Every structure is written in C-alpha cells, then in structure tokens.
C-alpha cells in the first residue's frame, strides 16, 4: 500500500478526488483493483471508499456507524446542509449571469472578472450577489462588488468546489465536489422530500454519507 500512501492520506483528510482536482489520482481510483486494495486497507479503520452515482468524484465514508462515527458524521452533514442554500443560490446566480443553459459542472471554467461585469450591469443580479456575499457561509464584510466576488470565489476554493490552476491568474475550474453537492440536494428533494434547511435524521445521514 506504500504506492497509495499519499492518496490515502488525502482521502483520510477529507479530500474529494475527481478528474479536475487530481486527474492522476482519479485515474488510479477508477481502477477496480486499486479501489479494492484501498478498501481492504481502510476496513480496520471502519472506513470505505465511496463515490457519487456517476463515479465522477471519490471520497471516504464510514463502513459502520459507531458512536464516534455518528458524531463526526453529524458534524459533516451539518456543515454540508448549512452550505446548501448559499451554494444553490450561487449556482443559480452564475447560470443567470453568464447565460448558461445548465448549472456549473465539473470542468467548467469561471472567471471572477466576467462574473463581476455581468452583475455590475444588472441591478437585480447585483443585489442578489450582495446578499449572498454577506451570508455566513461566504462571510464578506465589504460593500465593494469586486471584493465580494473575490471572497465568494476564495471560499469556494477553500471548500473544494473550485480549484485555481495558476495562482497568478484569476481563473477557476469547477471540481467534482459540485456533483456531490448536487447529489445531496437531489437526495433530500427526491428521496426524503425534505426542505433543504430541515434537520436530518440518522437514516438520512447514513444514506448521504
């Protein structure tokens, strides 16, 4: 398992691995033998390798829900649920501002300057952006549009929804973690028929993570 050491460390740290965030690691995980070897290693740790339905992103899940696992799972799910509403609003805002037919998906390229310019020219979009930027999830304290957009993209990068291939360029790429988020939303909406901001029970937590 030495050759998988760095990858295991990232997964255990909570990373989401996709073709955008790390194409080489993603290709390793797409190999069934590699997945089986990693799962065998993770078994004594009560963890397992998981993916979304399309296998566009890999991450770790608990194998059995012990008391410790339940406590950590509850914290993880609370963080995800708290981000759902602002993330969904951001996705809609990007779609409308940039005139796209669909929500931002893994591999899509986003430029903060282009997004700012579109919102600057539309009073409705600008007002929505200002409200979104001050949400606790994004936490902007500026009243300047450019600074608000910069803070939003910074937070999305910190949470793994975007990556910045070149630190000197303000160009971002959507990662596979966005697919994971959309799957969570679909589960809540279609399977449980729950409002996005509802408290989740243990059964829902198990199904999601």
Buried (B, 14 or more C-beta within 10 A) or exposed (E): EEEBEEBBEBBEEEBBBBBBBBEEBBEBBEEEEBBEBBBEBBEEEEBBBBBBEEEBBBBBBBBEBEEEBBEBBBEBBEEBBBBBBBBBBBBBBBBBBBEEEEBBBBBBEBBBEBBBBBBBEBEEBBEBBBEBBBBEBBEBEBEEBEBBBBBBBBBBBEBBBBBBEEEEEBBBBBBBBBBBBBBBBEBBEEEBEBEEEEEBEEEBBBEBB
